[in-house]
Amino acid sequence: MIRLHHVPLGRSFRVLWLMEELGLDFEVAYYSIRDGSMRTPEFRALSPAGRVPALEYGDRVLFESAAILQWLCETHPEPKLQPTPGEAERARYLEFLSYSETIGCLVENLNLNRVFLHDPADASPVVIKLLTARLRAALKAIEERWAQDYCLSTGFSAADVMFAYGFELARYYVRFDEFPKLQAYWDRLKERPAYQRAKARDGEQDLYDRDFYPLPEA
């Protein structure tokens, strides 16, 4: 039995997408980040920090999306979605796994300031502008170096699942017409049948109440 504990549009989408790429048969247990369902003792037994993803795989329980993706790629080596140690693309693969969390941390801090404060007036316009500028700079750095179809020259890999997930959230804070190469890359990924199956199972997100959050004027 494989069961993914998942919040729609959460980091657990990475695991959902990868398992569709691997052709696995799995269940999805849905949660909301707003209703306290991830703060129960039962859920914390699966994920100590009370966050998704958590993956039950037989008698094993795993948490943290990058770790889960790497473990799944090792457990299911076909199709090959992860270069092995010693291969030429291994270093670049690991770089993108980590850079994905650079994007993710910036988005998470923007979420805290723009989505989750009980009183929006408590947010600092200066902090929001700084975080948005850092997010834009992090994306621009890759845009300027992008010269291939996927993260790796060898083709699609789990690095794309990790990295491009950040676009799902970054688009609420930056305009992707600033990054035409990354937009074309993301459009190409969204055409993948496994991505489309994953989006069909993702569920209705309740994180954002608008399509875009412009910079505060003050």
ZATOR-931733 format. One line per 5 residues: number of its first residue (from 1); their letters; for each residue x, y, z of N, C-alpha, C, O. Coordinates in Angstrom, 3 decimals, padded with zeros to 6 digits. Layout:
NUM	a	X Y Z X Y Z X Y Z X Y Z ~ ...
//
This chain:
1	mirlh	000.848 -001.195 000.000 000.000 000.000 000.000 000.886 001.248 000.000 001.845 001.350 000.765 ~ 000.540 002.190 -000.875 001.219 003.484 -000.928 000.171 004.563 -000.698 -000.828 004.635 -001.414 ~ 000.406 005.397 000.301 -000.537 006.490 000.588 000.247 007.784 000.756 001.165 007.875 001.571 ~ -000.135 008.782 -000.034 000.472 010.101 000.057 -000.428 011.014 000.872 -001.619 011.143 000.586 ~ 000.140 011.641 001.879 -000.568 012.649 002.671 -000.251 014.009 002.044 000.910 014.402 001.931
6	hvplg	-001.314 014.722 001.640 -001.170 015.775 000.639 -002.057 016.971 000.944 -003.208 016.828 001.357 ~ -001.492 018.155 000.731 -002.242 019.409 000.722 -002.279 019.916 -000.718 -001.222 020.035 -001.338 ~ -003.441 020.215 -001.269 -003.480 020.738 -002.633 -002.556 021.945 -002.798 -002.600 022.894 -002.015 ~ -001.741 021.887 -003.812 -000.750 022.900 -004.158 000.424 022.941 -003.185 001.285 023.813 -003.301 ~ 000.477 022.014 -002.227 001.589 021.958 -001.295 002.797 021.262 -001.898 002.743 020.759 -003.020
11	rsfrv	003.900 021.238 -001.131 005.107 020.580 -001.606 004.867 019.101 -001.924 005.613 018.498 -002.696 ~ 003.844 018.536 -001.338 003.504 017.142 -001.615 003.123 016.928 -003.071 003.102 015.794 -003.548 ~ 002.817 018.032 -003.795 002.532 017.867 -005.224 003.728 017.284 -005.955 003.566 016.560 -006.938 ~ 004.933 017.595 -005.482 006.123 017.007 -006.108 006.055 015.480 -006.080 006.340 014.821 -007.080 ~ 005.683 014.935 -004.950 005.624 013.480 -004.802 004.478 012.922 -005.640 004.626 011.886 -006.289
16	lwlme	003.346 013.602 -005.626 002.202 013.188 -006.443 002.593 013.109 -007.913 002.296 012.124 -008.589 ~ 003.256 014.141 -008.401 003.672 014.193 -009.804 004.673 013.083 -010.107 004.526 012.374 -011.103 ~ 005.692 012.925 -009.258 006.701 011.906 -009.537 006.091 010.512 -009.551 006.450 009.694 -010.398 ~ 005.179 010.227 -008.634 004.582 008.889 -008.611 003.757 008.637 -009.860 003.670 007.500 -010.324 ~ 003.149 009.686 -010.413 002.463 009.528 -011.699 003.479 009.253 -012.806 003.223 008.431 -013.686
21	elgld	004.625 009.928 -012.773 005.671 009.660 -013.765 006.161 008.215 -013.666 006.479 007.596 -014.681 ~ 006.221 007.678 -012.444 006.696 006.317 -012.238 005.609 005.277 -012.489 005.893 004.080 -012.513 ~ 004.369 005.720 -012.676 003.281 004.784 -012.940 002.865 003.979 -011.717 002.422 002.839 -011.855 ~ 002.999 004.550 -010.521 002.672 003.824 -009.303 001.180 003.892 -009.005 000.491 004.837 -009.386 ~ 000.711 002.879 -008.323 -000.674 002.833 -007.840 -000.661 003.306 -006.394 -000.018 002.685 -005.548
26	fevay	-001.365 004.399 -006.100 -001.293 004.960 -004.756 -002.593 005.667 -004.387 -003.383 006.049 -005.250 ~ -002.791 005.829 -003.079 -003.912 006.572 -002.535 -003.438 007.968 -002.133 -002.253 008.193 -001.887 ~ -004.389 008.898 -002.073 -004.090 010.250 -001.617 -005.008 010.589 -000.441 -006.230 010.494 -000.551 ~ -004.410 010.983 000.679 -005.147 011.487 001.834 -005.002 013.003 001.844 -003.885 013.520 001.876 ~ -006.118 013.714 001.817 -006.098 015.167 001.651 -006.205 015.886 002.992 -006.914 015.455 003.901
31	ysird	-005.470 017.007 003.082 -005.482 017.851 004.273 -005.593 019.312 003.839 -005.376 019.650 002.676 ~ -005.936 020.166 004.797 -005.893 021.607 004.596 -004.876 022.192 005.561 -004.766 021.757 006.707 ~ -004.141 023.176 005.087 -003.158 023.817 005.951 -003.827 024.721 006.974 -003.175 025.192 007.906 ~ -005.128 024.971 006.808 -005.831 025.951 007.630 -006.689 025.355 008.746 -007.123 026.092 009.632 ~ -006.943 024.065 008.731 -007.955 023.527 009.651 -007.384 022.751 010.835 -008.141 022.176 011.618
36	gsmrt	-006.063 022.727 010.975 -005.463 022.042 012.116 -005.321 020.543 011.960 -004.863 019.875 012.887 ~ -005.696 019.997 010.824 -005.673 018.546 010.652 -004.267 017.973 010.639 -004.087 016.773 010.844 ~ -003.250 018.828 010.396 -001.876 018.340 010.390 -001.171 018.545 011.732 000.023 018.278 011.868 ~ -001.937 019.026 012.722 -001.351 019.213 014.049 -001.752 018.106 015.022 -001.428 018.170 016.207 ~ -002.446 017.108 014.526 -002.891 016.024 015.407 -001.718 015.094 015.733 -000.769 015.004 014.953
41	pefra	-001.773 014.409 016.868 -000.719 013.438 017.185 -000.578 012.360 016.115 000.527 011.894 015.836 ~ -001.703 011.966 015.517 -001.667 010.924 014.498 -000.857 011.379 013.278 -000.064 010.615 012.727 ~ -001.069 012.633 012.869 -000.315 013.102 011.703 001.144 013.350 012.061 002.033 013.061 011.260 ~ 001.399 013.879 013.248 002.789 014.132 013.648 003.587 012.839 013.814 004.817 012.850 013.758 ~ 002.892 011.745 014.014 003.594 010.459 014.027 004.127 010.107 012.648 005.080 009.339 012.517
46	lspag	003.501 010.675 011.614 003.950 010.458 010.242 004.974 011.504 009.812 005.937 011.191 009.113 ~ 004.758 012.744 010.235 005.622 013.853 009.848 005.882 014.704 011.082 004.998 015.452 011.499 ~ 007.056 014.616 011.673 007.306 015.256 012.969 007.009 016.754 013.004 006.557 017.269 014.027 ~ 007.256 017.451 011.905 007.007 018.890 011.870 005.562 019.230 011.544 005.194 020.404 011.500 ~ 004.738 018.209 011.313 003.340 018.453 010.986 003.154 019.105 009.637 002.332 020.007 009.481
51	rvpal	003.926 018.644 008.651 003.872 019.218 007.306 003.775 018.097 006.282 004.164 016.959 006.544 ~ 003.250 018.441 005.111 003.279 017.509 003.993 004.527 017.797 003.160 005.044 018.914 003.169 ~ 005.005 016.778 002.440 004.412 015.450 002.274 004.810 014.494 003.391 005.841 014.647 004.046 ~ 003.943 013.500 003.577 004.311 012.277 004.279 003.874 011.142 003.370 002.792 011.181 002.784 ~ 004.711 010.146 003.261 004.422 009.037 002.355 004.502 007.726 003.125 005.538 007.382 003.694
56	eygdr	003.391 007.007 003.132 003.384 005.642 003.656 003.628 004.695 002.484 002.882 004.695 001.504 ~ 004.669 003.899 002.598 005.049 002.976 001.531 005.289 001.628 002.185 006.370 001.361 002.708 ~ 004.269 000.781 002.149 004.362 -000.480 002.882 004.473 -000.192 004.365 003.631 000.510 004.926 ~ 005.510 -000.730 005.014 005.693 -000.491 006.435 006.647 000.673 006.697 007.079 000.874 007.832 ~ 006.977 001.436 005.666 007.909 002.566 005.793 007.141 003.876 005.706 006.182 003.990 004.942
61	vlfes	007.563 004.868 006.489 006.991 006.210 006.414 008.130 007.187 006.152 009.148 007.170 006.844 ~ 007.947 008.036 005.149 008.967 009.015 004.792 008.353 010.406 004.790 007.159 010.575 004.541 ~ 009.193 011.403 005.074 008.776 012.798 004.953 009.911 013.587 004.324 011.029 013.086 004.204 ~ 009.628 014.819 003.921 010.518 015.715 003.167 010.543 015.330 001.684 010.961 014.234 001.311 ~ 010.081 016.274 000.852 009.844 015.956 -000.559 011.113 015.556 -001.300 011.081 014.612 -002.090
66	aailq	012.231 016.247 -001.070 013.453 015.891 -001.800 013.914 014.491 -001.440 014.339 013.731 -002.310 ~ 013.833 014.147 -000.169 014.235 012.806 000.268 013.317 011.750 -000.334 013.777 010.695 -000.770 ~ 012.019 012.036 -000.357 011.066 011.071 -000.909 011.328 010.860 -002.395 011.325 009.726 -002.875 ~ 011.556 011.958 -003.129 011.806 011.821 -004.561 013.049 010.989 -004.832 013.042 010.115 -005.699 ~ 014.112 011.262 -004.094 015.334 010.491 -004.318 015.125 009.019 -003.974 015.589 008.135 -004.694
71	wlcet	014.429 008.763 -002.878 014.199 007.376 -002.465 013.324 006.638 -003.472 013.582 005.477 -003.788 ~ 012.290 007.309 -003.974 011.423 006.670 -004.967 012.199 006.365 -006.250 012.006 005.313 -006.860 ~ 013.070 007.280 -006.653 013.856 007.032 -007.866 014.821 005.866 -007.680 015.099 005.128 -008.626 ~ 015.327 005.703 -006.471 016.198 004.564 -006.199 015.406 003.267 -006.123 015.869 002.218 -006.572 ~ 014.208 003.348 -005.552 013.372 002.160 -005.387 012.762 001.712 -006.714 012.507 000.527 -006.927
76	hpepk	012.533 002.687 -007.605 011.953 002.412 -008.929 012.909 002.976 -009.985 012.664 004.055 -010.525 ~ 013.980 002.264 -010.281 015.011 002.799 -011.177 014.592 002.906 -012.638 015.296 003.521 -013.439 ~ 013.467 002.322 -012.988 012.955 002.456 -014.351 011.559 003.078 -014.300 010.695 002.551 -013.598 ~ 011.303 004.174 -015.014 012.242 004.884 -015.891 013.310 005.609 -015.073 013.073 005.986 -013.925 ~ 014.446 005.793 -015.653 015.557 006.400 -014.930 015.345 007.908 -014.830 015.487 008.635 -015.813
81	lqptp	015.000 008.368 -013.618 014.711 009.782 -013.408 015.707 010.441 -012.460 015.471 011.545 -011.970 ~ 016.820 009.757 -012.205 017.825 010.295 -011.301 019.202 009.755 -011.689 019.381 008.538 -011.735 ~ 020.183 010.625 -011.971 021.528 010.121 -012.263 022.147 009.505 -011.015 021.940 009.996 -009.905 ~ 022.891 008.453 -011.196 023.507 007.763 -010.076 024.843 008.403 -009.720 025.432 009.098 -010.548 ~ 025.334 008.179 -008.494 026.633 008.742 -008.111 027.716 008.351 -009.112 027.822 007.197 -009.526
86	geaer	028.513 009.343 -009.487 029.584 009.118 -010.451 029.224 009.509 -011.865 030.116 009.724 -012.686 ~ 027.925 009.609 -012.177 027.531 010.041 -013.516 027.770 011.534 -013.681 027.764 012.290 -012.710 ~ 027.982 011.945 -014.929 028.389 013.319 -015.206 027.366 014.347 -014.728 027.746 015.429 -014.280 ~ 026.071 014.026 -014.815 025.022 014.991 -014.477 024.633 014.961 -012.998 023.752 015.712 -012.580 ~ 025.274 014.105 -012.204 024.884 013.963 -010.800 025.016 015.281 -010.025 024.129 015.629 -009.246
91	aryle	026.108 016.008 -010.233 026.324 017.251 -009.497 025.251 018.282 -009.841 024.712 018.941 -008.952 ~ 024.941 018.420 -011.134 023.905 019.385 -011.534 022.543 018.971 -010.972 021.749 019.818 -010.561 ~ 022.286 017.686 -010.959 021.037 017.177 -010.386 020.918 017.606 -008.921 019.882 018.127 -008.507 ~ 021.967 017.390 -008.151 021.936 017.752 -006.734 021.806 019.257 -006.548 021.136 019.714 -005.623 ~ 022.446 020.033 -007.425 022.315 021.492 -007.352 020.860 021.915 -007.516 020.378 022.772 -006.775
96	flsys	020.162 021.326 -008.473 018.776 021.724 -008.699 017.868 021.271 -007.565 016.899 021.960 -007.244 ~ 018.157 020.135 -006.955 017.365 019.731 -005.790 017.454 020.793 -004.696 016.446 021.158 -004.091 ~ 018.660 021.279 -004.449 018.845 022.276 -003.401 018.327 023.647 -003.825 017.722 024.356 -003.020 ~ 018.558 024.025 -005.079 018.094 025.332 -005.550 016.569 025.408 -005.521 015.999 026.486 -005.354 ~ 015.926 024.279 -005.682 014.470 024.242 -005.598 013.989 024.727 -004.244 012.941 025.366 -004.150
101	etigc	014.740 024.431 -003.196 014.359 024.879 -001.860 014.767 026.323 -001.614 014.197 026.975 -000.739 ~ 015.739 026.844 -002.361 015.992 028.288 -002.331 014.741 029.030 -002.789 014.306 029.987 -002.148 ~ 014.169 028.580 -003.906 012.908 029.160 -004.393 011.802 028.936 -003.371 011.044 029.852 -003.050 ~ 011.717 027.706 -002.862 010.640 027.358 -001.940 010.666 028.169 -000.660 009.613 028.563 -000.160 ~ 011.859 028.429 -000.116 011.955 029.202 001.129 011.524 030.648 000.917 010.872 031.232 001.782
106	lvenl	011.881 031.229 -000.220 011.457 032.592 -000.510 009.941 032.671 -000.657 009.309 033.592 -000.141 ~ 009.363 031.708 -001.359 007.908 031.690 -001.518 007.229 031.493 -000.164 006.226 032.143 000.131 ~ 007.771 030.601 000.654 007.160 030.349 001.955 007.152 031.614 002.809 006.165 031.892 003.489 ~ 008.238 032.379 002.780 008.263 033.618 003.541 007.294 034.656 002.991 006.697 035.419 003.751 ~ 007.139 034.682 001.678 006.112 035.555 001.107 004.721 035.098 001.521 003.860 035.923 001.827
111	nlnrv	004.498 033.793 001.533 003.205 033.281 001.997 002.911 033.734 003.424 001.794 034.153 003.731 ~ 003.913 033.649 004.290 003.713 034.041 005.692 003.321 035.505 005.797 002.486 035.874 006.622 ~ 003.927 036.339 004.958 003.658 037.772 005.022 002.391 038.190 004.293 001.768 039.189 004.654 ~ 002.002 037.427 003.259 000.921 037.895 002.402 -000.351 037.067 002.491 -001.416 037.517 002.069 ~ -000.248 035.861 003.037 -001.403 034.961 003.020 -001.860 034.570 004.420 -003.060 034.490 004.680
116	flhdp	-000.913 034.328 005.321 -001.270 033.693 006.586 -001.367 034.621 007.787 -001.826 034.185 008.842 ~ -000.956 035.879 007.677 -001.125 036.795 008.799 -002.613 037.048 009.038 -003.367 037.304 008.099 ~ -003.025 036.975 010.300 -004.438 037.233 010.608 -004.830 038.672 010.267 -005.947 038.930 009.820 ~ -003.909 039.593 010.481 -004.149 040.995 010.143 -003.121 041.413 009.094 -001.943 041.565 009.416 ~ -003.548 041.600 007.844 -002.596 041.975 006.785 -001.808 043.237 007.102 -000.721 043.443 006.562
121	adasp	-002.351 044.087 007.977 -001.644 045.320 008.327 -000.357 045.042 009.090 000.511 045.910 009.184 ~ -000.230 043.828 009.640 000.985 043.474 010.369 002.169 043.197 009.437 003.316 043.154 009.882 ~ 001.892 043.014 008.169 002.968 042.706 007.220 003.821 043.942 006.963 003.323 045.068 006.975 ~ 005.109 043.718 006.730 006.030 044.807 006.430 006.172 044.965 004.917 006.649 044.046 004.250 ~ 005.767 046.112 004.360 005.969 046.316 002.918 007.435 046.199 002.509 007.741 045.715 001.419
126	vvikl	008.343 046.644 003.382 009.762 046.564 003.054 010.209 045.109 002.941 010.928 044.751 002.008 ~ 009.782 044.266 003.891 010.141 042.850 003.855 009.543 042.180 002.624 010.216 041.387 001.965 ~ 008.298 042.488 002.309 007.643 041.909 001.140 008.393 042.273 -000.137 008.626 041.420 -000.993 ~ 008.767 043.535 -000.258 009.500 043.971 -001.453 010.864 043.302 -001.537 011.309 042.930 -002.623 ~ 011.527 043.146 -000.396 012.831 042.497 -000.383 012.711 041.036 -000.777 013.492 040.555 -001.598
131	ltarl	011.749 040.319 -000.207 011.561 038.906 -000.529 011.192 038.719 -001.999 011.677 037.796 -002.654 ~ 010.335 039.598 -002.513 009.935 039.500 -003.912 011.124 039.754 -004.828 011.287 039.078 -005.844 ~ 011.950 040.724 -004.471 013.144 041.008 -005.272 014.105 039.827 -005.253 014.718 039.506 -006.271 ~ 014.238 039.181 -004.102 015.128 038.013 -004.010 014.571 036.832 -004.812 015.328 036.089 -005.436 ~ 013.252 036.665 -004.790 012.641 035.604 -005.585 012.849 035.865 -007.066 013.198 034.956 -007.819
136	raalk	012.636 037.099 -007.480 012.836 037.447 -008.893 014.297 037.229 -009.292 014.579 036.735 -010.383 ~ 015.213 037.595 -008.415 016.634 037.427 -008.718 017.014 035.952 -008.814 017.826 035.569 -009.657 ~ 016.423 035.124 -007.948 016.722 033.691 -007.977 016.244 033.055 -009.276 016.917 032.183 -009.824 ~ 015.093 033.484 -009.768 014.583 032.973 -011.038 015.384 033.530 -012.214 015.676 032.815 -013.173 ~ 015.734 034.811 -012.130 016.488 035.435 -013.217 017.846 034.769 -013.395 018.332 034.629 -014.518
141	aieer	018.460 034.360 -012.284 019.775 033.719 -012.365 019.726 032.451 -013.199 020.663 032.154 -013.939 ~ 018.627 031.699 -013.081 018.467 030.484 -013.883 018.060 030.845 -015.315 018.548 030.248 -016.275 ~ 017.169 031.818 -015.448 016.750 032.262 -016.785 017.962 032.623 -017.640 018.022 032.263 -018.815 ~ 018.917 033.325 -017.061 020.075 033.791 -017.824 020.997 032.651 -018.223 021.774 032.781 -019.169 ~ 020.916 031.523 -017.501 021.793 030.387 -017.783 021.083 029.260 -018.525 021.708 028.262 -018.882
146	waqdy	019.791 029.412 -018.755 019.004 028.305 -019.313 019.307 028.129 -020.785 019.167 029.065 -021.573 ~ 019.723 026.923 -021.157 020.108 026.698 -022.555 019.717 025.308 -023.037 020.292 024.805 -024.003 ~ 018.739 024.676 -022.371 018.333 023.331 -022.761 016.870 023.116 -022.406 016.225 024.003 -021.848 ~ 016.349 021.941 -022.730 014.931 021.681 -022.517 014.587 021.392 -021.062 013.492 021.725 -020.607 ~ 015.508 020.778 -020.329 015.243 020.353 -018.953 016.419 020.735 -018.063 017.434 021.244 -018.541
151	clstg	016.274 020.488 -016.780 017.364 020.799 -015.853 018.653 020.091 -016.253 019.738 020.662 -016.143 ~ 018.535 018.853 -016.715 019.697 018.063 -017.116 019.733 017.932 -018.632 018.688 017.846 -019.277 ~ 020.932 017.916 -019.199 021.068 017.775 -020.646 020.624 016.401 -021.124 020.321 016.216 -022.302 ~ 020.585 015.440 -020.212 020.173 014.081 -020.563 018.665 013.927 -020.664 018.182 012.879 -021.093 ~ 017.904 014.957 -020.273 016.453 014.891 -020.407 015.728 015.039 -019.087 016.329 015.368 -018.065
156	fsaad	014.438 014.795 -019.121 013.573 014.960 -017.957 014.053 014.094 -016.803 014.484 012.957 -016.995 ~ 013.969 014.661 -015.583 014.372 013.939 -014.387 013.570 014.439 -013.193 012.766 015.363 -013.310 ~ 013.802 013.817 -012.050 013.144 014.264 -010.815 013.559 015.680 -010.440 012.847 016.347 -009.691 ~ 014.702 016.156 -010.947 015.101 017.542 -010.697 014.081 018.509 -011.271 013.834 019.563 -010.684 ~ 013.486 018.173 -012.402 012.450 019.028 -012.989 011.203 019.053 -012.114 010.566 020.096 -011.967
161	vmfay	010.859 017.927 -011.543 009.702 017.863 -010.642 009.941 018.771 -009.438 009.059 019.536 -009.049 ~ 011.127 018.686 -008.851 011.458 019.525 -007.700 011.467 020.998 -008.074 010.839 021.817 -007.402 ~ 012.172 021.336 -009.136 012.404 022.739 -009.472 011.151 023.428 -009.994 010.804 024.516 -009.535 ~ 010.472 022.807 -010.945 009.342 023.479 -011.584 008.139 023.590 -010.656 007.267 024.427 -010.888 ~ 008.068 022.765 -009.606 006.981 022.945 -008.644 006.998 024.363 -008.073 005.941 024.938 -007.812
166	gfela	008.190 024.929 -007.880 008.274 026.282 -007.338 007.547 027.306 -008.189 007.076 028.320 -007.674 ~ 007.452 027.051 -009.497 006.750 027.981 -010.374 005.257 028.030 -010.039 004.608 029.062 -010.213 ~ 004.718 026.900 -009.555 003.297 026.837 -009.207 002.940 027.911 -008.178 001.830 028.442 -008.191 ~ 003.883 028.228 -007.287 003.643 029.201 -006.229 004.255 030.561 -006.544 003.665 031.595 -006.232 ~ 005.433 030.566 -007.160 006.096 031.839 -007.460 005.239 032.714 -008.366 005.334 033.941 -008.315
171	ryyvr	004.408 032.094 -009.191 003.591 032.870 -010.133 002.598 033.789 -009.429 002.068 034.711 -010.048 ~ 002.337 033.549 -008.137 001.455 034.438 -007.391 002.153 035.742 -007.010 001.496 036.699 -006.601 ~ 003.481 035.788 -007.143 004.250 036.939 -006.685 005.108 037.589 -007.760 005.462 038.761 -007.633 ~ 005.449 036.858 -008.813 006.220 037.435 -009.913 005.543 037.079 -011.231 004.877 036.049 -011.341 ~ 005.719 037.938 -012.225 005.149 037.705 -013.546 006.133 036.888 -014.379 007.289 037.277 -014.544
176	fdefp	005.675 035.771 -014.896 006.595 034.906 -015.626 006.882 035.397 -017.035 007.718 034.820 -017.731 ~ 006.199 036.458 -017.468 006.603 037.018 -018.762 007.972 037.685 -018.660 008.562 038.042 -019.679 ~ 008.485 037.857 -017.431 009.855 038.317 -017.241 010.873 037.218 -017.566 012.055 037.495 -017.774 ~ 010.402 035.986 -017.607 011.297 034.841 -017.746 010.815 033.935 -018.888 010.298 032.848 -018.628 ~ 010.973 034.361 -020.132 010.407 033.609 -021.247 010.979 032.203 -021.397 010.258 031.290 -021.799
181	klqay	012.255 032.010 -021.081 012.825 030.666 -021.190 012.215 029.735 -020.149 011.871 028.594 -020.458 ~ 012.081 030.220 -018.919 011.484 029.395 -017.872 009.999 029.166 -018.136 009.472 028.096 -017.833 ~ 009.324 030.163 -018.697 007.909 029.975 -019.030 007.751 028.897 -020.097 006.857 028.057 -019.997 ~ 008.601 028.911 -021.109 008.526 027.882 -022.154 008.830 026.503 -021.579 008.192 025.514 -021.941 ~ 009.803 026.448 -020.684 010.143 025.186 -020.008 008.958 024.669 -019.200 008.617 023.489 -019.277
186	wdrlk	008.337 025.545 -018.433 007.192 025.148 -017.614 006.025 024.701 -018.493 005.365 023.707 -018.191 ~ 005.771 025.430 -019.576 004.701 025.036 -020.505 004.964 023.637 -021.057 004.034 022.846 -021.210 ~ 006.213 023.331 -021.355 006.563 022.014 -021.869 006.294 020.926 -020.823 005.787 019.853 -021.149 ~ 006.634 021.213 -019.581 006.385 020.236 -018.510 004.894 020.014 -018.302 004.465 018.889 -018.047 ~ 004.108 021.068 -018.407 002.667 020.946 -018.164 001.969 020.121 -019.242 000.826 019.699 -019.060
191	erpay	002.644 019.892 -020.347 002.082 019.037 -021.397 002.305 017.546 -021.121 001.719 016.698 -021.794 ~ 003.140 017.227 -020.144 003.412 015.825 -019.833 002.150 015.160 -019.279 001.504 015.717 -018.392 ~ 001.789 013.984 -019.785 000.591 013.306 -019.282 000.623 013.063 -017.777 -000.410 013.158 -017.115 ~ 001.792 012.751 -017.231 001.878 012.497 -015.787 001.603 013.768 -014.995 000.951 013.715 -013.952 ~ 002.088 014.905 -015.474 001.782 016.179 -014.809 000.273 016.426 -014.833 -000.311 016.827 -013.826
196	qraka	-000.343 016.188 -015.963 -001.779 016.437 -016.076 -002.581 015.494 -015.181 -003.588 015.901 -014.603 ~ -002.150 014.249 -015.063 -002.820 013.330 -014.145 -002.649 013.793 -012.699 -003.577 013.713 -011.893 ~ -001.455 014.276 -012.388 -001.213 014.757 -011.031 -002.071 015.975 -010.718 -002.632 016.070 -009.626 ~ -002.181 016.909 -011.659 -003.015 018.085 -011.425 -004.470 017.695 -011.254 -005.195 018.324 -010.484 ~ -004.903 016.667 -011.960 -006.292 016.206 -011.818 -006.555 015.644 -010.424 -007.691 015.665 -009.949
201	rdgeq	-005.507 015.139 -009.769 -005.650 014.574 -008.424 -005.233 015.551 -007.332 -005.346 015.236 -006.148 ~ -004.758 016.722 -007.710 -004.182 017.660 -006.750 -005.204 018.136 -005.720 -004.886 018.239 -004.535 ~ -006.415 018.423 -006.158 -007.449 018.933 -005.259 -007.552 020.448 -005.337 -006.765 021.101 -006.022 ~ -008.521 020.993 -004.635 -008.827 022.427 -004.661 -007.979 023.144 -003.616 -008.101 022.863 -002.424 ~ -007.124 024.064 -004.049 -006.244 024.768 -003.114 -007.022 025.829 -002.338 -007.930 026.468 -002.870
206	dlydr	-006.647 026.003 -001.068 -007.251 027.061 -000.268 -006.179 027.951 000.351 -006.372 028.533 001.418 ~ -005.033 028.046 -000.347 -003.944 028.898 000.133 -004.140 030.347 -000.308 -003.988 031.268 000.494 ~ -004.476 030.548 -001.575 -004.499 031.881 -002.165 -005.920 032.280 -002.512 -006.709 031.464 -002.989 ~ -006.243 033.552 -002.267 -007.584 034.043 -002.573 -007.609 034.951 -003.790 -008.629 035.574 -004.084 ~ -006.491 035.027 -004.497 -006.427 035.813 -005.739 -005.371 035.209 -006.649 -004.576 034.367 -006.231
211	dfypl	-005.377 035.647 -007.887 -004.454 035.066 -008.861 -003.054 035.660 -008.775 -002.081 035.026 -009.183 ~ -002.949 036.893 -008.240 -001.640 037.543 -008.184 -001.649 038.567 -007.051 -002.652 039.235 -006.805 ~ -000.494 038.676 -006.360 -000.342 039.605 -005.246 000.678 040.675 -005.655 001.883 040.435 -005.583 ~ 000.213 041.834 -006.078 001.159 042.883 -006.479 001.899 043.442 -005.273 001.471 043.276 -004.131 ~ 002.993 044.095 -005.538 003.763 044.704 -004.445 002.935 045.757 -003.728 002.177 046.491 -004.363
216	pea	003.073 045.838 -002.419 002.349 046.895 -001.684 002.869 048.261 -002.071 004.042 048.420 -002.409 ~ 001.991 049.243 -002.020 002.363 050.594 -002.433 003.181 051.302 -001.348 004.089 052.075 -001.654 ~ 002.858 051.035 -000.097 003.533 051.762 000.995 004.975 051.303 001.115 005.709 051.794 001.973
//
